[in-house]
Amino acid sequence: KLVTFLLFTISAVAQTFTNPILPSGPDPWIVRDGGYYFLTVTTGSNLVIRKAKSLAGLKSAQAVVVWTPPATGADSKELWAPELHRIGGKWYLYYAADAGSNRDHRMYVLENGDADPTTLHWVSKGRLSSDDHWAIDATVFELGRSLYAVWSGWEGAVDGSQNLYIAKMKNPWSVDGPRVMISTPDHAWEQFGDLNESGGKRHVNVNEGPEVLQHGGRVFLVYSASGCWTDHYALGMLSLAKGGDPMSRGAWAKSSEPVFEGSAADGVFSPGHNGFFTSPDGKESWIVYHANPAANQGCGGHRSPRAQRFRWNGDGTPDFGRPISTATPMAVPSGDPR
């Protein structure tokens, strides 16, 4: 009976997990491929990938450094928001970097032809866009026979507002044609962004961290709004009209309220910079995001990656619910190894 009890207890433990996935790790991104989960987060100094057969296993997975930038140059400092995508049988890592000054942030791409992205066979493909504007948080998605890039950028040379831009791509490492703005922070809940700096006070409105979610023939773009240095950081959503052209701003409709925001009661503050993945059996939809464990912790290392399941409404839109407390056990994704 004792053996049976112990086996039952071990099985029960293996079937649940608690957030966070890691103690620290901003801008998380998870992709599943070949029976493995691959996780990337921002380190600032290099690009790392963790690999595990289960979501819970990412917590103890080795962080493999797959790219160390040059000591100097345009992409040598402040590497942010790496995203791993498999396109046409090859892996691509998209990230933002600068030469030591934030105003010089641009987006860059690496390529790897191996089946396993944790190998060290990454090759730089250079800058993603020839458009010489500040740009971060690149993501890519396919719709029909076209490939698109979406990112956060400035309209001009100053950072009073971060907008969302889209452009067609001629291949996975280069943008084809001009950018089109599809969202600017025009709702009150997108405009929390006061900064107190050595040079005085200033204000920045923010749309950033765009991520595309496709389901049932619908296309959604979920993004982070307001400054990450505030406790008002939250997720908003654009919905593409059925059959609409992604390159047309008028084809996108913005949610009037955040679709996912912090919960002080659950000890989750400033959730944002999300991604999406499905369970191994394809039956469940999951969101991954970062959040702080307490108020007023801003954009630093307190941010940790968390994941939870979400559901779909009858009208085909996603229902992300509310962020789950780190004290709450959750069932592991359906089909994960037990």
Residue frames as qw, qx, qy, qz and C-alpha x, y, z in Angstrom:
[[0.000, 0.885, 0.466, 0.000, 0.00, 0.00, 0.00],
 [0.316, -0.770, 0.108, 0.544, 2.89, 2.36, 0.79],
 [0.390, -0.105, 0.606, 0.685, 4.44, 1.69, -2.61],
 [0.181, 0.629, 0.676, 0.339, 1.09, 2.36, -4.30],
 [0.159, -0.917, -0.271, 0.246, 0.70, 5.61, -2.36],
 [0.371, -0.588, 0.315, 0.647, 4.19, 6.76, -3.29],
 [0.338, 0.163, 0.689, 0.620, 3.67, 5.95, -6.95],
 [0.062, 0.801, 0.578, 0.144, 0.36, 7.84, -6.91],
 [0.261, -0.865, -0.069, 0.422, 2.03, 10.83, -5.23],
 [0.390, -0.332, 0.495, 0.701, 4.89, 10.90, -7.75],
 [0.257, 0.433, 0.718, 0.481, 2.41, 10.63, -10.62],
 [0.051, -0.891, -0.444, 0.076, 0.30, 13.47, -9.21],
 [0.315, -0.730, 0.154, 0.587, 3.36, 15.69, -8.85],
 [0.376, -0.091, 0.632, 0.672, 4.45, 14.92, -12.40],
 [0.176, 0.595, 0.702, 0.349, 1.03, 15.92, -13.73],
 [0.089, -0.963, -0.254, 0.005, 1.15, 19.46, -12.32],
 [0.568, 0.130, -0.101, 0.806, 3.55, 22.37, -12.24],
 [0.151, -0.882, -0.313, 0.319, 3.67, 25.90, -10.88],
 [0.414, 0.783, -0.010, 0.465, 4.87, 29.14, -12.36],
 [0.390, 0.776, -0.299, -0.395, 7.37, 30.62, -12.90],
 [0.939, 0.317, -0.110, 0.079, 9.11, 28.45, -15.46],
 [0.647, 0.229, -0.302, 0.662, 12.42, 30.11, -14.49],
 [0.383, -0.607, -0.389, 0.578, 13.27, 32.38, -11.53],
 [0.049, 0.737, -0.074, -0.670, 14.09, 35.18, -13.99],
 [0.388, 0.061, 0.718, 0.575, 13.82, 35.69, -17.74],
 [0.325, 0.574, 0.152, -0.736, 12.14, 38.58, -19.55],
 [0.494, 0.521, -0.356, -0.598, 10.55, 38.36, -23.02],
 [0.508, -0.144, 0.849, 0.013, 9.96, 34.59, -23.06],
 [0.635, 0.388, -0.362, -0.561, 9.27, 32.70, -26.27],
 [0.560, -0.142, 0.812, -0.083, 8.38, 28.99, -26.52],
 [0.652, 0.380, -0.403, -0.517, 8.16, 26.88, -29.65],
 [0.767, -0.155, 0.612, -0.112, 7.58, 23.12, -29.86],
 [0.630, 0.584, -0.420, -0.293, 9.27, 21.01, -32.52],
 [0.602, 0.332, -0.724, 0.057, 10.35, 17.38, -32.87],
 [0.747, -0.401, -0.527, 0.059, 9.01, 16.41, -29.46],
 [0.512, -0.193, -0.346, 0.763, 10.82, 19.21, -27.59],
 [0.075, -0.965, -0.248, 0.048, 10.03, 22.57, -26.09],
 [0.575, 0.196, -0.047, 0.793, 12.53, 25.32, -26.90],
 [0.247, -0.902, -0.319, 0.155, 12.60, 28.44, -24.72],
 [0.479, 0.328, -0.057, 0.812, 14.36, 31.74, -25.31],
 [0.287, -0.882, -0.320, 0.195, 14.50, 34.78, -23.00],
 [0.271, 0.879, -0.165, 0.357, 16.36, 38.07, -22.93],
 [0.780, -0.355, -0.179, 0.484, 19.79, 37.95, -21.26],
 [0.014, -0.976, 0.047, 0.214, 21.07, 41.20, -22.76],
 [0.219, -0.725, 0.580, 0.300, 24.56, 39.88, -23.50],
 [0.014, -0.225, 0.905, 0.361, 23.99, 36.79, -25.66],
 [0.731, 0.018, -0.240, -0.638, 21.35, 34.43, -27.06],
 [0.164, -0.209, 0.938, -0.223, 20.48, 31.22, -25.21],
 [0.704, -0.064, -0.430, -0.561, 18.09, 28.35, -25.87],
 [0.400, -0.225, 0.802, -0.383, 16.74, 25.84, -23.34],
 [0.582, 0.116, -0.657, -0.464, 15.46, 22.48, -24.54],
 [0.319, -0.110, 0.830, -0.443, 13.22, 19.97, -22.73],
 [0.154, -0.199, -0.900, -0.356, 10.70, 17.25, -23.52],
 [0.234, -0.695, -0.678, 0.052, 8.17, 18.72, -21.06],
 [0.024, -0.848, -0.083, -0.523, 7.13, 22.24, -20.13],
 [0.657, -0.749, 0.067, -0.044, 8.03, 21.64, -16.49],
 [0.885, -0.081, 0.109, 0.446, 11.42, 20.29, -17.60],
 [0.393, 0.750, 0.011, 0.532, 12.46, 23.71, -18.90],
 [0.441, -0.877, 0.098, -0.165, 13.06, 24.80, -15.31],
 [0.707, -0.525, 0.419, 0.220, 16.10, 22.52, -15.01],
 [0.809, 0.496, 0.190, 0.254, 17.16, 22.54, -18.67],
 [0.573, -0.291, 0.161, 0.749, 20.64, 23.74, -19.56],
 [0.266, 0.906, 0.076, -0.321, 20.84, 27.23, -21.06],
 [0.748, 0.105, 0.374, 0.538, 22.85, 26.70, -24.23],
 [0.008, 0.764, -0.124, -0.633, 24.59, 29.84, -25.47],
 [0.721, 0.414, 0.500, 0.242, 24.03, 29.64, -29.23],
 [0.431, 0.710, 0.135, 0.540, 25.25, 33.14, -30.14],
 [0.462, -0.630, -0.130, 0.611, 27.73, 35.51, -28.58],
 [0.386, 0.910, 0.143, 0.044, 27.81, 38.88, -30.34],
 [0.629, 0.416, -0.162, 0.637, 31.00, 40.60, -31.49],
 [0.454, -0.390, -0.384, 0.703, 32.74, 42.78, -28.91],
 [0.055, 0.472, 0.019, -0.880, 31.92, 45.90, -30.89],
 [0.005, -0.121, -0.734, -0.669, 29.60, 46.85, -33.72],
 [0.410, -0.216, -0.210, -0.861, 25.97, 47.60, -34.46],
 [0.817, -0.295, -0.327, -0.373, 24.61, 44.39, -32.86],
 [0.501, 0.268, -0.690, 0.449, 27.12, 43.98, -30.03],
 [0.008, -0.049, 0.620, -0.783, 25.13, 45.24, -27.02],
 [0.444, 0.164, 0.421, -0.774, 21.72, 44.94, -25.35],
 [0.253, -0.022, -0.857, -0.449, 20.39, 41.88, -27.18],
 [0.443, 0.068, 0.468, -0.762, 16.64, 41.84, -26.54],
 [0.721, 0.277, 0.307, -0.556, 13.60, 39.62, -27.15],
 [0.053, 0.309, -0.861, -0.401, 14.99, 36.69, -29.15],
 [0.791, 0.207, 0.270, -0.508, 12.37, 34.68, -31.05],
 [0.248, -0.253, 0.893, 0.277, 12.95, 31.25, -32.56],
 [0.725, 0.420, 0.132, -0.530, 11.03, 30.29, -35.72],
 [0.484, -0.095, 0.796, 0.351, 11.30, 27.35, -38.11],
 [0.527, 0.679, 0.052, -0.508, 10.62, 28.38, -41.70],
 [0.703, 0.601, -0.332, -0.187, 11.21, 26.28, -44.80],
 [0.954, -0.006, -0.237, 0.181, 13.08, 23.61, -42.87],
 [0.504, 0.294, -0.359, 0.728, 15.55, 26.03, -41.27],
 [0.416, -0.700, -0.454, 0.360, 15.66, 27.80, -37.92],
 [0.238, 0.615, 0.024, 0.751, 15.76, 31.57, -37.60],
 [0.429, -0.550, -0.465, 0.545, 16.48, 33.65, -34.50],
 [0.114, 0.756, 0.206, 0.610, 15.20, 37.22, -34.54],
 [0.531, -0.561, -0.361, 0.522, 16.51, 39.69, -31.98],
 [0.120, 0.958, 0.045, 0.257, 17.13, 43.39, -31.38],
 [0.736, -0.314, -0.073, 0.595, 20.53, 44.86, -30.50],
 [0.152, 0.986, -0.011, 0.067, 22.49, 48.09, -30.51],
 [0.659, 0.442, -0.316, 0.520, 26.06, 49.40, -30.34],
 [0.423, -0.134, -0.518, 0.731, 25.77, 50.70, -26.80],
 [0.181, 0.130, 0.171, -0.960, 23.01, 53.32, -27.13],
 [0.409, 0.394, 0.771, -0.287, 19.30, 52.50, -27.10],
 [0.421, 0.686, 0.016, -0.593, 18.54, 54.91, -29.94],
 [0.240, 0.511, -0.718, -0.406, 20.53, 52.60, -32.22],
 [0.552, 0.023, 0.810, -0.196, 18.42, 49.48, -31.61],
 [0.556, 0.351, -0.457, -0.599, 17.69, 47.59, -34.82],
 [0.902, -0.041, 0.331, -0.275, 16.52, 44.03, -35.61],
 [0.127, 0.565, -0.786, -0.217, 18.84, 41.20, -36.66],
 [0.940, 0.084, -0.005, -0.331, 18.50, 37.60, -37.88],
 [0.215, -0.476, 0.849, 0.086, 20.46, 34.37, -37.46],
 [0.837, 0.222, -0.270, -0.421, 20.01, 31.17, -39.51],
 [0.337, -0.379, 0.858, -0.086, 20.64, 27.51, -38.65],
 [0.639, 0.217, -0.528, -0.515, 19.99, 24.62, -41.05],
 [0.145, 0.118, -0.956, 0.228, 20.24, 21.88, -38.40],
 [0.489, -0.465, -0.665, -0.319, 17.19, 20.04, -37.08],
 [0.572, -0.600, -0.435, 0.352, 18.18, 20.95, -33.51],
 [0.148, 0.901, 0.028, 0.406, 18.45, 24.71, -32.91],
 [0.589, -0.787, 0.177, 0.058, 20.68, 24.22, -29.85],
 [0.824, 0.107, 0.152, 0.535, 23.62, 23.34, -32.10],
 [0.278, -0.716, 0.046, 0.639, 26.15, 26.08, -32.55],
 [0.444, 0.167, 0.594, 0.650, 25.84, 26.31, -36.32],
 [0.145, 0.871, 0.402, -0.242, 24.19, 29.73, -36.36],
 [0.463, 0.156, 0.301, 0.819, 25.11, 32.18, -39.10],
 [0.059, 0.592, 0.254, -0.763, 24.31, 35.89, -39.07],
 [0.394, 0.556, 0.612, 0.402, 22.07, 37.05, -41.90],
 [0.213, 0.187, 0.038, 0.958, 22.46, 40.68, -40.89],
 [0.219, 0.192, 0.347, -0.891, 19.86, 43.33, -40.26],
 [0.355, 0.438, 0.822, -0.082, 16.23, 42.42, -40.88],
 [0.305, 0.861, 0.407, 0.006, 15.15, 45.73, -42.40],
 [0.506, 0.252, 0.108, 0.818, 16.94, 48.39, -44.42],
 [0.195, -0.844, -0.265, -0.423, 14.54, 50.94, -42.95],
 [0.471, 0.194, -0.477, 0.716, 16.76, 52.98, -40.62],
 [0.454, -0.611, 0.026, -0.648, 14.36, 53.56, -37.73],
 [0.236, -0.325, 0.782, -0.476, 14.61, 52.35, -34.12],
 [0.794, -0.009, -0.384, -0.471, 13.08, 48.87, -34.06],
 [0.171, -0.307, 0.875, -0.333, 12.70, 46.01, -31.55],
 [0.555, 0.107, 0.685, -0.459, 10.60, 42.89, -30.85],
 [0.438, 0.311, -0.581, -0.611, 10.45, 41.38, -34.34],
 [0.610, 0.075, 0.764, -0.197, 8.11, 38.48, -34.96],
 [0.237, 0.242, -0.660, -0.670, 7.18, 36.76, -38.23],
 [0.592, 0.217, 0.690, -0.356, 4.13, 34.90, -39.48],
 [0.042, -0.005, 0.788, 0.614, 2.89, 33.23, -42.62],
 [0.486, 0.458, 0.476, -0.572, -0.54, 33.92, -44.10],
 [0.757, 0.618, 0.039, -0.209, -1.50, 32.36, -47.39],
 [0.869, 0.272, 0.002, 0.414, 1.66, 32.27, -49.45],
 [0.199, 0.802, -0.172, 0.537, 3.14, 35.40, -47.89],
 [0.664, -0.288, -0.432, 0.537, 5.55, 35.93, -45.02],
 [0.082, -0.881, -0.095, -0.455, 5.26, 39.03, -42.85],
 [0.486, -0.026, -0.503, 0.714, 7.33, 40.72, -40.16],
 [0.311, -0.847, -0.268, -0.337, 5.79, 42.78, -37.34],
 [0.586, -0.040, -0.403, 0.702, 7.72, 44.87, -34.82],
 [0.247, -0.889, -0.308, 0.233, 7.71, 47.85, -32.48],
 [0.564, 0.180, 0.121, 0.797, 9.31, 51.06, -33.67],
 [0.063, -0.616, -0.185, 0.763, 9.48, 54.82, -33.61],
 [0.517, 0.787, 0.337, -0.005, 7.92, 56.90, -36.33],
 [0.337, 0.892, -0.213, 0.211, 10.92, 59.23, -36.39],
 [0.548, 0.407, -0.549, 0.483, 14.14, 59.67, -34.44],
 [0.188, -0.354, 0.545, -0.736, 12.63, 60.13, -30.96],
 [0.270, -0.142, -0.950, 0.059, 10.83, 57.75, -28.61],
 [0.360, -0.067, 0.270, -0.890, 7.68, 59.65, -27.67],
 [0.831, 0.112, 0.209, -0.504, 5.63, 56.74, -29.00],
 [0.187, -0.233, 0.926, 0.229, 6.33, 53.10, -29.84],
 [0.711, 0.298, -0.032, -0.637, 4.06, 51.91, -32.64],
 [0.708, -0.008, 0.702, 0.081, 3.49, 48.55, -34.31],
 [0.354, 0.613, -0.422, -0.566, 4.66, 48.16, -37.89],
 [0.831, 0.135, 0.539, 0.003, 4.24, 45.42, -40.49],
 [0.268, 0.660, -0.502, -0.491, 6.06, 44.67, -43.73],
 [0.961, 0.246, -0.026, -0.120, 6.11, 41.88, -46.27],
 [0.484, -0.591, 0.596, 0.250, 9.22, 39.74, -46.42],
 [0.636, 0.559, -0.433, -0.310, 11.04, 38.50, -49.51],
 [0.710, 0.106, -0.678, 0.158, 12.71, 35.76, -47.47],
 [0.675, -0.605, -0.411, 0.100, 13.01, 34.90, -43.74],
 [0.598, -0.370, -0.131, 0.699, 15.91, 37.33, -43.22],
 [0.167, -0.083, 0.170, 0.968, 14.91, 40.45, -45.17],
 [0.291, 0.632, 0.490, -0.526, 11.95, 42.79, -45.42],
 [0.318, 0.270, 0.621, 0.663, 10.54, 43.54, -48.88],
 [0.049, -0.677, -0.427, -0.598, 9.14, 47.04, -49.22],
 [0.068, -0.469, 0.282, -0.834, 8.15, 49.83, -46.82],
 [0.119, -0.220, -0.844, 0.474, 6.74, 49.39, -43.33],
 [0.332, -0.521, -0.409, -0.672, 3.08, 50.15, -42.54],
 [0.113, -0.155, 0.643, -0.742, 1.91, 51.27, -39.10],
 [0.449, -0.343, -0.740, -0.365, -1.01, 49.16, -37.88],
 [0.541, -0.708, -0.451, 0.051, -1.27, 50.33, -34.26],
 [0.209, 0.466, -0.325, 0.796, -0.32, 53.33, -32.16],
 [0.276, -0.322, -0.764, 0.486, -1.04, 53.67, -28.41],
 [0.154, -0.348, -0.225, -0.897, -4.25, 55.69, -28.69],
 [0.624, -0.581, -0.470, -0.230, -6.24, 54.24, -25.74],
 [0.336, -0.810, 0.283, -0.388, -5.75, 55.52, -22.18],
 [0.886, -0.379, 0.266, -0.018, -4.66, 52.07, -20.94],
 [0.849, 0.316, 0.059, 0.419, -1.82, 52.12, -23.52],
 [0.260, 0.788, -0.069, 0.554, -0.49, 55.47, -22.33],
 [0.651, -0.752, 0.094, 0.048, 0.99, 54.85, -18.89],
 [0.838, 0.286, -0.035, 0.464, 4.61, 55.76, -19.42],
 [0.129, -0.964, 0.167, -0.165, 6.00, 58.54, -17.21],
 [0.842, 0.090, -0.247, 0.470, 9.76, 58.34, -16.76],
 [0.318, -0.939, 0.128, 0.044, 11.90, 60.11, -14.17],
 [0.851, 0.251, -0.045, 0.460, 15.41, 60.38, -15.55],
 [0.539, -0.373, -0.083, 0.751, 18.53, 62.36, -14.76],
 [0.169, 0.148, 0.322, 0.920, 17.59, 64.84, -17.46],
 [0.376, 0.050, 0.197, -0.904, 14.12, 65.34, -16.02],
 [0.567, 0.265, 0.709, -0.325, 10.67, 63.88, -16.54],
 [0.311, 0.260, -0.554, -0.727, 9.40, 62.67, -19.89],
 [0.718, 0.161, 0.498, -0.458, 6.59, 60.45, -21.17],
 [0.145, 0.266, -0.828, -0.472, 6.52, 57.53, -23.62],
 [0.808, 0.131, 0.211, -0.534, 3.43, 55.73, -24.95],
 [0.131, -0.396, 0.892, 0.173, 4.07, 52.10, -25.81],
 [0.934, 0.195, 0.071, -0.291, 2.88, 49.34, -28.15],
 [0.109, 0.622, -0.773, -0.069, 5.51, 46.56, -28.29],
 [0.312, -0.173, 0.923, -0.143, 6.06, 42.79, -28.20],
 [0.711, 0.244, -0.117, -0.649, 3.65, 41.91, -31.06],
 [0.235, -0.153, 0.958, 0.051, 2.80, 38.21, -31.39],
 [0.553, 0.109, -0.416, -0.714, 0.50, 36.61, -33.95],
 [0.404, 0.030, 0.859, -0.313, -2.09, 34.00, -33.03],
 [0.469, 0.140, -0.533, -0.690, -3.95, 32.10, -35.76],
 [0.248, 0.097, 0.913, -0.308, -6.94, 29.87, -35.05],
 [0.390, 0.539, 0.728, -0.168, -9.91, 28.66, -37.06],
 [0.411, 0.591, 0.442, 0.536, -9.10, 30.89, -40.00],
 [0.162, -0.975, -0.129, -0.081, -8.85, 33.99, -37.78],
 [0.624, 0.286, -0.243, 0.686, -5.73, 36.11, -37.26],
 [0.410, -0.899, -0.155, -0.013, -5.05, 37.99, -34.03],
 [0.515, 0.456, -0.338, 0.642, -2.09, 40.12, -33.02],
 [0.614, -0.742, -0.259, 0.071, -1.53, 40.33, -29.26],
 [0.453, 0.544, -0.231, 0.668, 0.86, 43.02, -28.04],
 [0.489, -0.442, -0.473, 0.585, 2.14, 44.70, -24.87],
 [0.040, 0.796, 0.250, 0.550, 0.87, 48.17, -24.00],
 [0.376, -0.911, 0.079, -0.149, 2.11, 50.97, -21.70],
 [0.219, 0.721, -0.616, 0.230, 5.63, 51.15, -20.31],
 [0.807, -0.088, -0.572, 0.121, 7.13, 47.98, -18.86],
 [0.288, 0.186, -0.520, 0.783, 8.47, 50.24, -16.08],
 [0.458, -0.237, 0.156, -0.842, 4.87, 50.76, -14.88],
 [0.303, 0.049, 0.903, -0.300, 2.46, 48.41, -13.13],
 [0.605, 0.487, 0.217, -0.592, -0.02, 49.06, -15.97],
 [0.139, 0.384, -0.805, -0.431, 1.87, 46.93, -18.50],
 [0.665, 0.215, 0.606, -0.381, -0.78, 44.69, -20.09],
 [0.294, 0.039, 0.807, 0.510, -1.76, 42.89, -23.27],
 [0.494, 0.489, 0.096, -0.713, -3.96, 44.35, -25.99],
 [0.539, 0.134, 0.797, 0.238, -5.15, 42.69, -29.18],
 [0.354, 0.424, -0.317, -0.771, -5.73, 43.50, -32.83],
 [0.650, 0.240, 0.716, -0.085, -8.10, 41.31, -34.86],
 [0.013, -0.231, 0.608, 0.759, -7.68, 41.03, -38.61],
 [0.675, 0.306, 0.117, -0.661, -10.91, 41.18, -40.60],
 [0.757, 0.096, 0.642, 0.073, -11.73, 37.88, -42.28],
 [0.666, 0.536, 0.373, 0.361, -10.05, 37.95, -45.67],
 [0.029, -0.993, 0.023, 0.116, -8.45, 41.30, -44.79],
 [0.667, 0.561, -0.248, 0.423, -5.07, 42.47, -45.99],
 [0.698, -0.515, -0.244, 0.435, -2.57, 42.46, -43.08],
 [0.458, 0.061, 0.083, 0.883, -0.78, 45.38, -44.75],
 [0.140, -0.600, -0.317, -0.721, -3.86, 47.59, -44.38],
 [0.020, 0.093, -0.604, 0.791, -4.24, 49.37, -41.05],
 [0.560, -0.061, 0.012, -0.826, -8.00, 49.55, -41.60],
 [0.739, -0.011, -0.625, -0.250, -8.21, 45.74, -41.69],
 [0.445, -0.039, -0.744, 0.497, -7.17, 45.53, -38.04],
 [0.453, -0.709, -0.216, -0.495, -9.62, 46.20, -35.18],
 [0.236, 0.336, -0.665, 0.624, -8.21, 46.98, -31.72],
 [0.457, -0.500, -0.719, 0.155, -9.67, 45.71, -28.45],
 [0.155, -0.819, -0.094, -0.544, -11.19, 48.53, -26.41],
 [0.603, -0.711, 0.293, -0.213, -9.74, 47.15, -23.17],
 [0.011, -0.537, 0.843, 0.000, -6.72, 45.00, -22.24],
 [0.850, 0.017, -0.411, -0.329, -7.22, 41.29, -22.95],
 [0.843, -0.210, -0.389, 0.305, -4.79, 40.22, -20.19],
 [0.019, 0.775, -0.244, 0.582, -3.62, 42.33, -17.26],
 [0.236, 0.274, -0.760, 0.541, -2.09, 42.10, -13.81],
 [0.671, -0.539, -0.414, -0.297, -3.84, 40.74, -10.74],
 [0.056, -0.600, 0.545, -0.583, -2.65, 42.09, -7.39],
 [0.808, -0.303, 0.244, -0.442, -4.82, 39.51, -5.62],
 [0.991, 0.117, -0.001, 0.069, -2.85, 36.74, -7.33],
 [0.538, -0.659, 0.332, 0.408, 0.53, 38.43, -6.89],
 [0.631, 0.267, 0.489, 0.540, 1.05, 38.94, -10.63],
 [0.010, 0.847, 0.072, -0.526, 2.15, 42.39, -11.78],
 [0.197, 0.734, -0.383, -0.525, 2.84, 43.85, -15.23],
 [0.724, 0.089, 0.664, 0.162, 2.27, 40.71, -17.36],
 [0.449, 0.794, -0.114, -0.393, 3.43, 41.15, -20.93],
 [0.221, 0.616, -0.696, -0.295, 5.64, 40.22, -23.87],
 [0.796, -0.014, 0.524, -0.301, 3.85, 36.98, -24.57],
 [0.227, 0.314, -0.802, -0.456, 4.00, 34.10, -27.02],
 [0.833, 0.029, 0.157, -0.530, 1.79, 31.13, -27.90],
 [0.154, 0.305, -0.926, -0.158, 2.18, 27.38, -28.27],
 [0.820, -0.130, -0.215, -0.514, 0.00, 24.29, -28.35],
 [0.706, -0.393, 0.563, -0.175, 0.11, 21.14, -26.23],
 [0.176, -0.344, 0.861, 0.331, 1.88, 18.10, -27.69],
 [0.331, 0.333, 0.881, 0.059, -1.42, 16.49, -28.67],
 [0.041, 0.217, 0.432, 0.874, -2.66, 19.73, -30.27],
 [0.267, -0.624, -0.722, -0.134, -5.73, 19.90, -28.04],
 [0.359, -0.797, -0.315, 0.369, -4.78, 22.85, -25.83],
 [0.354, 0.758, 0.006, 0.547, -3.74, 26.44, -26.46],
 [0.646, -0.531, -0.239, 0.492, -1.15, 28.01, -24.16],
 [0.173, 0.929, -0.060, 0.323, 0.21, 31.49, -23.57],
 [0.726, -0.221, -0.221, 0.612, 3.69, 32.24, -22.24],
 [0.033, 0.899, 0.062, 0.432, 4.48, 35.67, -20.79],
 [0.474, 0.074, -0.525, 0.703, 6.65, 37.41, -18.21],
 [0.387, -0.804, -0.254, -0.375, 5.47, 39.14, -15.03],
 [0.118, 0.483, -0.565, 0.659, 6.77, 40.61, -11.79],
 [0.475, -0.333, -0.796, 0.175, 6.01, 39.09, -8.36],
 [0.247, -0.630, -0.452, 0.581, 5.45, 42.48, -6.69],
 [0.231, 0.935, 0.266, 0.036, 4.51, 46.06, -7.50],
 [0.005, -0.972, 0.219, 0.086, 6.96, 48.74, -8.67],
 [0.745, -0.327, 0.480, 0.327, 9.60, 46.29, -9.94],
 [0.243, 0.772, -0.282, -0.515, 9.70, 47.67, -13.48],
 [0.791, 0.537, -0.237, -0.173, 11.66, 46.24, -16.39],
 [0.066, -0.686, 0.717, -0.105, 14.46, 44.48, -14.51],
 [0.314, 0.250, -0.916, -0.026, 15.45, 40.97, -13.58],
 [0.415, 0.030, 0.695, -0.587, 12.43, 40.35, -11.35],
 [0.720, 0.314, -0.147, -0.602, 10.45, 39.49, -14.48],
 [0.350, -0.212, 0.912, 0.028, 10.03, 35.74, -14.83],
 [0.396, 0.073, -0.662, -0.632, 8.49, 33.57, -17.57],
 [0.476, 0.097, 0.717, -0.501, 5.11, 31.98, -16.83],
 [0.264, 0.006, -0.757, -0.598, 2.77, 29.82, -18.89],
 [0.412, 0.202, 0.704, -0.542, -0.90, 28.90, -18.62],
 [0.213, 0.336, 0.846, 0.355, -3.65, 27.42, -20.71],
 [0.285, 0.289, 0.114, -0.907, -6.28, 29.62, -22.37],
 [0.425, 0.401, 0.810, -0.056, -9.60, 28.91, -24.05],
 [0.040, 0.106, 0.510, 0.852, -11.58, 30.06, -27.07],
 [0.385, 0.310, 0.385, -0.779, -14.87, 31.92, -27.05],
 [0.591, 0.439, 0.673, -0.072, -17.82, 30.87, -29.17],
 [0.428, 0.877, 0.055, -0.213, -17.15, 33.71, -31.61],
 [0.851, 0.382, -0.048, 0.356, -13.63, 32.42, -32.30],
 [0.088, 0.831, -0.321, 0.446, -11.76, 34.98, -30.18],
 [0.585, 0.066, -0.689, 0.422, -9.27, 33.94, -27.47],
 [0.546, -0.770, -0.067, -0.323, -10.12, 34.17, -23.77],
 [0.488, 0.432, -0.595, 0.470, -6.87, 34.50, -21.83],
 [0.663, -0.582, -0.462, 0.087, -8.56, 34.74, -18.43],
 [0.243, -0.927, 0.223, -0.180, -6.45, 36.18, -15.62],
 [0.412, 0.538, -0.692, 0.250, -2.84, 35.42, -14.69],
 [0.862, -0.356, -0.353, -0.074, -2.52, 32.48, -12.32],
 [0.436, -0.818, 0.344, -0.150, -0.77, 32.77, -8.96],
 [0.393, 0.529, -0.745, 0.103, 2.63, 31.13, -8.57],
 [0.330, -0.231, 0.792, -0.460, 1.16, 29.24, -5.61],
 [0.788, 0.233, 0.235, -0.519, -1.47, 27.53, -7.79],
 [0.420, -0.164, 0.841, 0.299, -0.62, 24.09, -9.26],
 [0.606, 0.483, -0.136, -0.617, -1.67, 23.69, -12.89],
 [0.898, 0.150, 0.411, 0.031, -2.09, 20.60, -15.03],
 [0.316, -0.402, 0.574, 0.639, 0.80, 20.11, -17.43],
 [0.466, 0.400, -0.353, -0.706, 0.02, 20.45, -21.14],
 [0.893, 0.131, 0.320, -0.289, -2.00, 17.56, -22.53],
 [0.882, 0.446, -0.111, 0.106, 0.35, 14.97, -24.01],
 [0.028, 0.796, -0.551, 0.249, 3.42, 16.05, -22.04],
 [0.630, 0.106, -0.744, 0.196, 5.58, 13.16, -20.74],
 [0.642, -0.673, -0.020, -0.366, 4.47, 12.26, -17.20]]
